[in-house]
């Protein structure tokens, strides 16, 4: 299995397809498996790279604290391992925060950004309700399957849960395909999200950016996407009516098409 090292941390990664490199960055507790609905489609046109963040999946899980900058440096290590100088970058949820930090940390490495169901952090972000956070954090003594099941109503919209049982089961299978994340690693990733704040630096982000949100997102309310769009100079905003947080699952085909069309326009404009 392919691994690379960032400092003393070993990171698991995957690469699929050929073409312009496209780095996929996953969210809280997620990893390469999170993009089960994107990799088969996107790898037809791009060289798709995905990896497990430190603290999840097959990557090392050192004691915290973790930071979003640290995750971004990990992502750069993956690109370095593969000899990739510049890449398209897509990040969802915490992965969107990592993608922002990556573009600010190493602007010459990013061709264009796609940010889904995410925020820029800081005091101005719109937080989820206490009830939603209570559900998300109540993992003590639960199995991986139990954690996934209790989280379904806060990650997926009510419409998707009731109208697409096959899609829900596909999402559930992907989430239970990996081992249970240790509580300390979950808390370290969550703390990195809480401490993240790049709002004041986003005016210097020059990469063309697509921002996507679901109007029924309970974890990262849609208002955060509007805050991002107002802060990032070269950005476009798309709202998906009725969609919840897990855009990659319940809006798989639409998300894939939006991202592909955006990246193709940016590549064409830059002569690639």
Buried (B, 14 or more C-beta within 10 A) or exposed (E): EEBBEBEEBBBBBBBBBEBBBBBBBBBBBBBBBBBBBBBEBBBEBBBBBBBBBBBBBBBBBBEBEBBBBBBBBBBBBBBEBBEBEBBBBBBBBBBBBBBBBBBBBBEEBBBBBBBBBBBBBEEEBEBBEEEBBEBBEEBEEEEBEEBBBBBBBBBBBEBBBEEBEEBBEBBBEBBBEBEBBEEEBBBBBBBBBEEBBBBEBBEEBBBBBBBBBBBBBBBBBBBBBBBBBEBBEEBBBBBBEBBBBBBBBBBBEBBBEBBBEBBBBBBEEEEE
